[in-house]
Amino acid sequence: MAKEKEGNSNVNRIKAVLADKMKTNKWLAEELGVAPTTVSKWCTNGSQPPLETLVKIAKALDCEIGDLVRMD
């Protein structure tokens, strides 16, 4: 079971990209019109944003979608 959780623990890199861009979860939540708790869940990989939202996140952070998703 721990291995299963571990495999899903780093699906996205939203937290890392926010840090690189020196932006906060609260800022991203305001940009997207979502609750800060929603962004927090994405940043901790507790849940994943839908593809449409990933596109919006990439635009807000001026990065590529590939920068936000871990492919390994």
PyMOL Python script that loads the backbone (N, CA, C, O; Angstrom):
from pymol import cmd

cmd.read_pdbstr("""\
ATOM      1  N   MET A   1       0.826  -1.203   0.000  1.00  0.00           N
ATOM      2  CA  MET A   1       0.000   0.000   0.000  1.00  0.00           C
ATOM      3  C   MET A   1       0.866   1.261   0.000  1.00  0.00           C
ATOM      4  O   MET A   1       0.560   2.217  -0.712  1.00  0.00           O
ATOM      5  N   ALA A   2       1.925   1.273   0.777  1.00  0.00           N
ATOM      6  CA  ALA A   2       2.789   2.452   0.822  1.00  0.00           C
ATOM      7  C   ALA A   2       3.396   2.732  -0.548  1.00  0.00           C
ATOM      8  O   ALA A   2       3.540   3.885  -0.953  1.00  0.00           O
ATOM      9  N   LYS A   3       3.747   1.665  -1.254  1.00  0.00           N
ATOM     10  CA  LYS A   3       4.315   1.832  -2.584  1.00  0.00           C
ATOM     11  C   LYS A   3       3.320   2.481  -3.534  1.00  0.00           C
ATOM     12  O   LYS A   3       3.689   3.334  -4.341  1.00  0.00           O
ATOM     13  N   GLU A   4       2.062   2.077  -3.438  1.00  0.00           N
ATOM     14  CA  GLU A   4       1.006   2.656  -4.274  1.00  0.00           C
ATOM     15  C   GLU A   4       0.889   4.151  -4.003  1.00  0.00           C
ATOM     16  O   GLU A   4       0.815   4.948  -4.938  1.00  0.00           O
ATOM     17  N   LYS A   5       0.873   4.533  -2.739  1.00  0.00           N
ATOM     18  CA  LYS A   5       0.792   5.946  -2.365  1.00  0.00           C
ATOM     19  C   LYS A   5       2.025   6.693  -2.861  1.00  0.00           C
ATOM     20  O   LYS A   5       1.921   7.806  -3.376  1.00  0.00           O
ATOM     21  N   GLU A   6       3.181   6.080  -2.704  1.00  0.00           N
ATOM     22  CA  GLU A   6       4.429   6.704  -3.124  1.00  0.00           C
ATOM     23  C   GLU A   6       4.422   6.993  -4.623  1.00  0.00           C
ATOM     24  O   GLU A   6       4.909   8.037  -5.056  1.00  0.00           O
ATOM     25  N   GLY A   7       3.882   6.086  -5.403  1.00  0.00           N
ATOM     26  CA  GLY A   7       3.823   6.259  -6.838  1.00  0.00           C
ATOM     27  C   GLY A   7       2.964   7.435  -7.258  1.00  0.00           C
ATOM     28  O   GLY A   7       3.200   8.031  -8.309  1.00  0.00           O
ATOM     29  N   ASN A   8       1.983   7.771  -6.461  1.00  0.00           N
ATOM     30  CA  ASN A   8       1.080   8.873  -6.779  1.00  0.00           C
ATOM     31  C   ASN A   8       1.450  10.164  -6.055  1.00  0.00           C
ATOM     32  O   ASN A   8       0.761  11.174  -6.197  1.00  0.00           O
ATOM     33  N   SER A   9       2.530  10.136  -5.285  1.00  0.00           N
ATOM     34  CA  SER A   9       2.803  11.274  -4.415  1.00  0.00           C
ATOM     35  C   SER A   9       3.341  12.497  -5.147  1.00  0.00           C
ATOM     36  O   SER A   9       3.234  13.609  -4.629  1.00  0.00           O
ATOM     37  N   ASN A  10       3.910  12.328  -6.323  1.00  0.00           N
ATOM     38  CA  ASN A  10       4.502  13.469  -7.011  1.00  0.00           C
ATOM     39  C   ASN A  10       4.034  13.552  -8.454  1.00  0.00           C
ATOM     40  O   ASN A  10       4.853  13.640  -9.370  1.00  0.00           O
ATOM     41  N   VAL A  11       2.743  13.525  -8.661  1.00  0.00           N
ATOM     42  CA  VAL A  11       2.199  13.545 -10.013  1.00  0.00           C
ATOM     43  C   VAL A  11       2.405  14.907 -10.665  1.00  0.00           C
ATOM     44  O   VAL A  11       2.731  14.984 -11.849  1.00  0.00           O
ATOM     45  N   ASN A  12       2.220  15.965  -9.913  1.00  0.00           N
ATOM     46  CA  ASN A  12       2.411  17.292 -10.501  1.00  0.00           C
ATOM     47  C   ASN A  12       3.509  18.062  -9.775  1.00  0.00           C
ATOM     48  O   ASN A  12       3.912  17.706  -8.667  1.00  0.00           O
ATOM     49  N   ARG A  13       3.979  19.113 -10.417  1.00  0.00           N
ATOM     50  CA  ARG A  13       5.055  19.954  -9.903  1.00  0.00           C
ATOM     51  C   ARG A  13       4.567  21.382  -9.660  1.00  0.00           C
ATOM     52  O   ARG A  13       5.357  22.326  -9.712  1.00  0.00           O
ATOM     53  N   ILE A  14       3.288  21.540  -9.398  1.00  0.00           N
ATOM     54  CA  ILE A  14       2.727  22.887  -9.227  1.00  0.00           C
ATOM     55  C   ILE A  14       3.446  23.626  -8.099  1.00  0.00           C
ATOM     56  O   ILE A  14       3.791  24.798  -8.249  1.00  0.00           O
ATOM     57  N   LYS A  15       3.671  22.956  -6.983  1.00  0.00           N
ATOM     58  CA  LYS A  15       4.337  23.599  -5.849  1.00  0.00           C
ATOM     59  C   LYS A  15       5.729  24.085  -6.239  1.00  0.00           C
ATOM     60  O   LYS A  15       6.116  25.199  -5.886  1.00  0.00           O
ATOM     61  N   ALA A  16       6.485  23.263  -6.963  1.00  0.00           N
ATOM     62  CA  ALA A  16       7.843  23.627  -7.366  1.00  0.00           C
ATOM     63  C   ALA A  16       7.830  24.813  -8.336  1.00  0.00           C
ATOM     64  O   ALA A  16       8.658  25.716  -8.226  1.00  0.00           O
ATOM     65  N   VAL A  17       6.899  24.808  -9.273  1.00  0.00           N
ATOM     66  CA  VAL A  17       6.837  25.904 -10.244  1.00  0.00           C
ATOM     67  C   VAL A  17       6.399  27.200  -9.550  1.00  0.00           C
ATOM     68  O   VAL A  17       6.915  28.274  -9.860  1.00  0.00           O
ATOM     69  N   LEU A  18       5.462  27.102  -8.627  1.00  0.00           N
ATOM     70  CA  LEU A  18       5.076  28.293  -7.855  1.00  0.00           C
ATOM     71  C   LEU A  18       6.293  28.872  -7.140  1.00  0.00           C
ATOM     72  O   LEU A  18       6.500  30.085  -7.143  1.00  0.00           O
ATOM     73  N   ALA A  19       7.086  28.013  -6.534  1.00  0.00           N
ATOM     74  CA  ALA A  19       8.281  28.474  -5.812  1.00  0.00           C
ATOM     75  C   ALA A  19       9.272  29.106  -6.787  1.00  0.00           C
ATOM     76  O   ALA A  19       9.841  30.160  -6.499  1.00  0.00           O
ATOM     77  N   ASP A  20       9.480  28.467  -7.938  1.00  0.00           N
ATOM     78  CA  ASP A  20      10.402  29.018  -8.940  1.00  0.00           C
ATOM     79  C   ASP A  20       9.961  30.405  -9.406  1.00  0.00           C
ATOM     80  O   ASP A  20      10.792  31.281  -9.645  1.00  0.00           O
ATOM     81  N   LYS A  21       8.657  30.593  -9.532  1.00  0.00           N
ATOM     82  CA  LYS A  21       8.105  31.872 -10.009  1.00  0.00           C
ATOM     83  C   LYS A  21       7.870  32.861  -8.868  1.00  0.00           C
ATOM     84  O   LYS A  21       7.414  33.983  -9.090  1.00  0.00           O
ATOM     85  N   MET A  22       8.188  32.427  -7.641  1.00  0.00           N
ATOM     86  CA  MET A  22       7.993  33.240  -6.437  1.00  0.00           C
ATOM     87  C   MET A  22       6.546  33.699  -6.289  1.00  0.00           C
ATOM     88  O   MET A  22       6.270  34.865  -6.007  1.00  0.00           O
ATOM     89  N   LYS A  23       5.633  32.752  -6.487  1.00  0.00           N
ATOM     90  CA  LYS A  23       4.203  32.998  -6.340  1.00  0.00           C
ATOM     91  C   LYS A  23       3.674  32.115  -5.210  1.00  0.00           C
ATOM     92  O   LYS A  23       4.283  31.103  -4.865  1.00  0.00           O
ATOM     93  N   THR A  24       2.540  32.507  -4.642  1.00  0.00           N
ATOM     94  CA  THR A  24       1.961  31.754  -3.528  1.00  0.00           C
ATOM     95  C   THR A  24       0.735  30.971  -3.974  1.00  0.00           C
ATOM     96  O   THR A  24       0.157  31.227  -5.030  1.00  0.00           O
ATOM     97  N   ASN A  25       0.359  30.015  -3.143  1.00  0.00           N
ATOM     98  CA  ASN A  25      -0.878  29.268  -3.376  1.00  0.00           C
ATOM     99  C   ASN A  25      -2.059  30.229  -3.439  1.00  0.00           C
ATOM    100  O   ASN A  25      -2.946  30.091  -4.281  1.00  0.00           O
ATOM    101  N   LYS A  26      -2.052  31.202  -2.534  1.00  0.00           N
ATOM    102  CA  LYS A  26      -3.159  32.165  -2.478  1.00  0.00           C
ATOM    103  C   LYS A  26      -3.247  32.957  -3.784  1.00  0.00           C
ATOM    104  O   LYS A  26      -4.340  33.177  -4.305  1.00  0.00           O
ATOM    105  N   TRP A  27      -2.109  33.379  -4.305  1.00  0.00           N
ATOM    106  CA  TRP A  27      -2.085  34.107  -5.574  1.00  0.00           C
ATOM    107  C   TRP A  27      -2.689  33.259  -6.684  1.00  0.00           C
ATOM    108  O   TRP A  27      -3.523  33.742  -7.450  1.00  0.00           O
ATOM    109  N   LEU A  28      -2.271  31.990  -6.776  1.00  0.00           N
ATOM    110  CA  LEU A  28      -2.783  31.108  -7.820  1.00  0.00           C
ATOM    111  C   LEU A  28      -4.280  30.885  -7.651  1.00  0.00           C
ATOM    112  O   LEU A  28      -5.015  30.873  -8.638  1.00  0.00           O
ATOM    113  N   ALA A  29      -4.736  30.712  -6.433  1.00  0.00           N
ATOM    114  CA  ALA A  29      -6.166  30.524  -6.170  1.00  0.00           C
ATOM    115  C   ALA A  29      -6.960  31.732  -6.669  1.00  0.00           C
ATOM    116  O   ALA A  29      -8.015  31.574  -7.283  1.00  0.00           O
ATOM    117  N   GLU A  30      -6.453  32.931  -6.408  1.00  0.00           N
ATOM    118  CA  GLU A  30      -7.132  34.147  -6.859  1.00  0.00           C
ATOM    119  C   GLU A  30      -7.125  34.245  -8.384  1.00  0.00           C
ATOM    120  O   GLU A  30      -8.125  34.641  -8.983  1.00  0.00           O
ATOM    121  N   GLU A  31      -6.008  33.888  -9.014  1.00  0.00           N
ATOM    122  CA  GLU A  31      -5.909  33.924 -10.477  1.00  0.00           C
ATOM    123  C   GLU A  31      -6.916  32.985 -11.137  1.00  0.00           C
ATOM    124  O   GLU A  31      -7.481  33.295 -12.186  1.00  0.00           O
ATOM    125  N   LEU A  32      -7.129  31.830 -10.500  1.00  0.00           N
ATOM    126  CA  LEU A  32      -8.001  30.804 -11.086  1.00  0.00           C
ATOM    127  C   LEU A  32      -9.442  30.882 -10.596  1.00  0.00           C
ATOM    128  O   LEU A  32     -10.330  30.245 -11.163  1.00  0.00           O
ATOM    129  N   GLY A  33      -9.673  31.658  -9.548  1.00  0.00           N
ATOM    130  CA  GLY A  33     -11.017  31.747  -8.985  1.00  0.00           C
ATOM    131  C   GLY A  33     -11.430  30.477  -8.252  1.00  0.00           C
ATOM    132  O   GLY A  33     -12.591  30.067  -8.291  1.00  0.00           O
ATOM    133  N   VAL A  34     -10.447  29.855  -7.577  1.00  0.00           N
ATOM    134  CA  VAL A  34     -10.738  28.653  -6.799  1.00  0.00           C
ATOM    135  C   VAL A  34     -10.346  28.892  -5.345  1.00  0.00           C
ATOM    136  O   VAL A  34      -9.675  29.873  -5.025  1.00  0.00           O
ATOM    137  N   ALA A  35     -10.767  27.999  -4.482  1.00  0.00           N
ATOM    138  CA  ALA A  35     -10.444  28.132  -3.062  1.00  0.00           C
ATOM    139  C   ALA A  35      -8.957  27.843  -2.824  1.00  0.00           C
ATOM    140  O   ALA A  35      -8.388  26.966  -3.473  1.00  0.00           O
ATOM    141  N   PRO A  36      -8.333  28.568  -1.908  1.00  0.00           N
ATOM    142  CA  PRO A  36      -6.936  28.286  -1.570  1.00  0.00           C
ATOM    143  C   PRO A  36      -6.715  26.843  -1.130  1.00  0.00           C
ATOM    144  O   PRO A  36      -5.644  26.280  -1.359  1.00  0.00           O
ATOM    145  N   THR A  37      -7.716  26.247  -0.505  1.00  0.00           N
ATOM    146  CA  THR A  37      -7.572  24.849  -0.083  1.00  0.00           C
ATOM    147  C   THR A  37      -7.466  23.912  -1.282  1.00  0.00           C
ATOM    148  O   THR A  37      -6.807  22.875  -1.211  1.00  0.00           O
ATOM    149  N   THR A  38      -8.117  24.281  -2.379  1.00  0.00           N
ATOM    150  CA  THR A  38      -8.028  23.471  -3.603  1.00  0.00           C
ATOM    151  C   THR A  38      -6.604  23.502  -4.137  1.00  0.00           C
ATOM    152  O   THR A  38      -6.049  22.461  -4.486  1.00  0.00           O
ATOM    153  N   VAL A  39      -6.010  24.688  -4.202  1.00  0.00           N
ATOM    154  CA  VAL A  39      -4.632  24.810  -4.676  1.00  0.00           C
ATOM    155  C   VAL A  39      -3.694  24.061  -3.741  1.00  0.00           C
ATOM    156  O   VAL A  39      -2.747  23.419  -4.196  1.00  0.00           O
ATOM    157  N   SER A  40      -3.945  24.136  -2.449  1.00  0.00           N
ATOM    158  CA  SER A  40      -3.125  23.422  -1.478  1.00  0.00           C
ATOM    159  C   SER A  40      -3.146  21.914  -1.739  1.00  0.00           C
ATOM    160  O   SER A  40      -2.111  21.252  -1.665  1.00  0.00           O
ATOM    161  N   LYS A  41      -4.321  21.381  -2.043  1.00  0.00           N
ATOM    162  CA  LYS A  41      -4.432  19.940  -2.339  1.00  0.00           C
ATOM    163  C   LYS A  41      -3.659  19.580  -3.599  1.00  0.00           C
ATOM    164  O   LYS A  41      -3.050  18.512  -3.671  1.00  0.00           O
ATOM    165  N   TRP A  42      -3.678  20.464  -4.592  1.00  0.00           N
ATOM    166  CA  TRP A  42      -2.898  20.216  -5.810  1.00  0.00           C
ATOM    167  C   TRP A  42      -1.406  20.244  -5.488  1.00  0.00           C
ATOM    168  O   TRP A  42      -0.650  19.403  -5.975  1.00  0.00           O
ATOM    169  N   CYS A  43      -0.979  21.205  -4.671  1.00  0.00           N
ATOM    170  CA  CYS A  43       0.440  21.357  -4.355  1.00  0.00           C
ATOM    171  C   CYS A  43       0.989  20.200  -3.525  1.00  0.00           C
ATOM    172  O   CYS A  43       2.177  19.888  -3.601  1.00  0.00           O
ATOM    173  N   THR A  44       0.143  19.576  -2.748  1.00  0.00           N
ATOM    174  CA  THR A  44       0.576  18.426  -1.946  1.00  0.00           C
ATOM    175  C   THR A  44       0.259  17.115  -2.656  1.00  0.00           C
ATOM    176  O   THR A  44       0.491  16.036  -2.111  1.00  0.00           O
ATOM    177  N   ASN A  45      -0.272  17.211  -3.872  1.00  0.00           N
ATOM    178  CA  ASN A  45      -0.656  16.052  -4.668  1.00  0.00           C
ATOM    179  C   ASN A  45      -1.736  15.219  -3.974  1.00  0.00           C
ATOM    180  O   ASN A  45      -1.848  14.013  -4.196  1.00  0.00           O
ATOM    181  N   GLY A  46      -2.524  15.883  -3.133  1.00  0.00           N
ATOM    182  CA  GLY A  46      -3.666  15.210  -2.507  1.00  0.00           C
ATOM    183  C   GLY A  46      -4.772  14.989  -3.523  1.00  0.00           C
ATOM    184  O   GLY A  46      -5.560  14.051  -3.404  1.00  0.00           O
ATOM    185  N   SER A  47      -4.826  15.860  -4.523  1.00  0.00           N
ATOM    186  CA  SER A  47      -5.742  15.708  -5.657  1.00  0.00           C
ATOM    187  C   SER A  47      -5.069  16.362  -6.859  1.00  0.00           C
ATOM    188  O   SER A  47      -4.090  17.096  -6.719  1.00  0.00           O
ATOM    189  N   GLN A  48      -5.605  16.086  -8.027  1.00  0.00           N
ATOM    190  CA  GLN A  48      -5.015  16.615  -9.257  1.00  0.00           C
ATOM    191  C   GLN A  48      -6.019  17.512  -9.974  1.00  0.00           C
ATOM    192  O   GLN A  48      -7.209  17.204 -10.024  1.00  0.00           O
ATOM    193  N   PRO A  49      -5.540  18.613 -10.522  1.00  0.00           N
ATOM    194  CA  PRO A  49      -6.447  19.483 -11.277  1.00  0.00           C
ATOM    195  C   PRO A  49      -6.797  18.837 -12.616  1.00  0.00           C
ATOM    196  O   PRO A  49      -5.992  18.089 -13.172  1.00  0.00           O
ATOM    197  N   PRO A  50      -7.984  19.119 -13.134  1.00  0.00           N
ATOM    198  CA  PRO A  50      -8.325  18.624 -14.466  1.00  0.00           C
ATOM    199  C   PRO A  50      -7.417  19.267 -15.517  1.00  0.00           C
ATOM    200  O   PRO A  50      -6.815  20.312 -15.272  1.00  0.00           O
ATOM    201  N   LEU A  51      -7.325  18.639 -16.676  1.00  0.00           N
ATOM    202  CA  LEU A  51      -6.455  19.128 -17.749  1.00  0.00           C
ATOM    203  C   LEU A  51      -6.759  20.582 -18.103  1.00  0.00           C
ATOM    204  O   LEU A  51      -5.841  21.377 -18.303  1.00  0.00           O
ATOM    205  N   GLU A  52      -8.030  20.928 -18.180  1.00  0.00           N
ATOM    206  CA  GLU A  52      -8.421  22.310 -18.491  1.00  0.00           C
ATOM    207  C   GLU A  52      -7.826  23.287 -17.476  1.00  0.00           C
ATOM    208  O   GLU A  52      -7.386  24.378 -17.840  1.00  0.00           O
ATOM    209  N   THR A  53      -7.816  22.894 -16.220  1.00  0.00           N
ATOM    210  CA  THR A  53      -7.258  23.747 -15.170  1.00  0.00           C
ATOM    211  C   THR A  53      -5.739  23.803 -15.271  1.00  0.00           C
ATOM    212  O   THR A  53      -5.141  24.848 -15.015  1.00  0.00           O
ATOM    213  N   LEU A  54      -5.111  22.691 -15.640  1.00  0.00           N
ATOM    214  CA  LEU A  54      -3.657  22.699 -15.841  1.00  0.00           C
ATOM    215  C   LEU A  54      -3.270  23.718 -16.913  1.00  0.00           C
ATOM    216  O   LEU A  54      -2.253  24.401 -16.792  1.00  0.00           O
ATOM    217  N   VAL A  55      -4.079  23.812 -17.947  1.00  0.00           N
ATOM    218  CA  VAL A  55      -3.829  24.798 -18.999  1.00  0.00           C
ATOM    219  C   VAL A  55      -3.888  26.206 -18.403  1.00  0.00           C
ATOM    220  O   VAL A  55      -3.031  27.040 -18.696  1.00  0.00           O
ATOM    221  N   LYS A  56      -4.886  26.470 -17.577  1.00  0.00           N
ATOM    222  CA  LYS A  56      -5.017  27.788 -16.940  1.00  0.00           C
ATOM    223  C   LYS A  56      -3.856  28.071 -15.993  1.00  0.00           C
ATOM    224  O   LYS A  56      -3.361  29.196 -15.924  1.00  0.00           O
ATOM    225  N   ILE A  57      -3.424  27.038 -15.261  1.00  0.00           N
ATOM    226  CA  ILE A  57      -2.289  27.202 -14.350  1.00  0.00           C
ATOM    227  C   ILE A  57      -1.032  27.551 -15.140  1.00  0.00           C
ATOM    228  O   ILE A  57      -0.278  28.447 -14.758  1.00  0.00           O
ATOM    229  N   ALA A  58      -0.812  26.842 -16.239  1.00  0.00           N
ATOM    230  CA  ALA A  58       0.362  27.111 -17.078  1.00  0.00           C
ATOM    231  C   ALA A  58       0.339  28.545 -17.600  1.00  0.00           C
ATOM    232  O   ALA A  58       1.367  29.222 -17.610  1.00  0.00           O
ATOM    233  N   LYS A  59      -0.823  29.001 -18.028  1.00  0.00           N
ATOM    234  CA  LYS A  59      -0.929  30.383 -18.516  1.00  0.00           C
ATOM    235  C   LYS A  59      -0.654  31.383 -17.399  1.00  0.00           C
ATOM    236  O   LYS A  59       0.062  32.364 -17.596  1.00  0.00           O
ATOM    237  N   ALA A  60      -1.229  31.128 -16.223  1.00  0.00           N
ATOM    238  CA  ALA A  60      -1.044  32.044 -15.098  1.00  0.00           C
ATOM    239  C   ALA A  60       0.425  32.108 -14.673  1.00  0.00           C
ATOM    240  O   ALA A  60       0.920  33.167 -14.286  1.00  0.00           O
ATOM    241  N   LEU A  61       1.112  30.976 -14.747  1.00  0.00           N
ATOM    242  CA  LEU A  61       2.508  30.916 -14.318  1.00  0.00           C
ATOM    243  C   LEU A  61       3.495  31.130 -15.470  1.00  0.00           C
ATOM    244  O   LEU A  61       4.711  31.065 -15.287  1.00  0.00           O
ATOM    245  N   ASP A  62       2.943  31.386 -16.659  1.00  0.00           N
ATOM    246  CA  ASP A  62       3.786  31.617 -17.837  1.00  0.00           C
ATOM    247  C   ASP A  62       4.803  30.491 -18.015  1.00  0.00           C
ATOM    248  O   ASP A  62       6.010  30.720 -18.094  1.00  0.00           O
ATOM    249  N   CYS A  63       4.268  29.257 -18.077  1.00  0.00           N
ATOM    250  CA  CYS A  63       5.116  28.089 -18.278  1.00  0.00           C
ATOM    251  C   CYS A  63       4.382  27.098 -19.173  1.00  0.00           C
ATOM    252  O   CYS A  63       3.226  27.313 -19.538  1.00  0.00           O
ATOM    253  N   GLU A  64       5.056  26.023 -19.519  1.00  0.00           N
ATOM    254  CA  GLU A  64       4.461  24.972 -20.325  1.00  0.00           C
ATOM    255  C   GLU A  64       3.744  23.967 -19.415  1.00  0.00           C
ATOM    256  O   GLU A  64       4.125  23.796 -18.257  1.00  0.00           O
ATOM    257  N   ILE A  65       2.725  23.315 -19.931  1.00  0.00           N
ATOM    258  CA  ILE A  65       2.029  22.294 -19.149  1.00  0.00           C
ATOM    259  C   ILE A  65       3.029  21.210 -18.723  1.00  0.00           C
ATOM    260  O   ILE A  65       2.946  20.682 -17.614  1.00  0.00           O
ATOM    261  N   GLY A  66       3.960  20.892 -19.605  1.00  0.00           N
ATOM    262  CA  GLY A  66       4.971  19.884 -19.280  1.00  0.00           C
ATOM    263  C   GLY A  66       5.812  20.238 -18.060  1.00  0.00           C
ATOM    264  O   GLY A  66       6.339  19.348 -17.393  1.00  0.00           O
ATOM    265  N   ASP A  67       5.944  21.529 -17.763  1.00  0.00           N
ATOM    266  CA  ASP A  67       6.670  21.955 -16.570  1.00  0.00           C
ATOM    267  C   ASP A  67       5.907  21.610 -15.294  1.00  0.00           C
ATOM    268  O   ASP A  67       6.493  21.511 -14.217  1.00  0.00           O
ATOM    269  N   LEU A  68       4.591  21.428 -15.428  1.00  0.00           N
ATOM    270  CA  LEU A  68       3.734  21.203 -14.264  1.00  0.00           C
ATOM    271  C   LEU A  68       3.485  19.723 -13.965  1.00  0.00           C
ATOM    272  O   LEU A  68       2.961  19.381 -12.905  1.00  0.00           O
ATOM    273  N   VAL A  69       3.860  18.851 -14.899  1.00  0.00           N
ATOM    274  CA  VAL A  69       3.522  17.433 -14.773  1.00  0.00           C
ATOM    275  C   VAL A  69       4.788  16.589 -14.737  1.00  0.00           C
ATOM    276  O   VAL A  69       5.675  16.744 -15.576  1.00  0.00           O
ATOM    277  N   ARG A  70       4.858  15.710 -13.772  1.00  0.00           N
ATOM    278  CA  ARG A  70       5.997  14.792 -13.670  1.00  0.00           C
ATOM    279  C   ARG A  70       5.702  13.589 -14.554  1.00  0.00           C
ATOM    280  O   ARG A  70       4.668  12.940 -14.401  1.00  0.00           O
ATOM    281  N   MET A  71       6.602  13.293 -15.470  1.00  0.00           N
ATOM    282  CA  MET A  71       6.356  12.249 -16.466  1.00  0.00           C
ATOM    283  C   MET A  71       7.006  10.908 -16.131  1.00  0.00           C
ATOM    284  O   MET A  71       6.868   9.968 -16.914  1.00  0.00           O
ATOM    285  N   ASP A  72       7.701  10.776 -15.017  1.00  0.00           N
ATOM    286  CA  ASP A  72       8.374   9.512 -14.731  1.00  0.00           C
ATOM    287  C   ASP A  72       7.613   8.594 -13.850  1.00  0.00           C
ATOM    288  O   ASP A  72       8.086   7.500 -13.543  1.00  0.00           O
TER     289      ASP A  72
END
""", "prot")
cmd.dss("prot")
cmd.show_as("cartoon", "prot")
cmd.util.cbc("prot")
cmd.orient("prot")
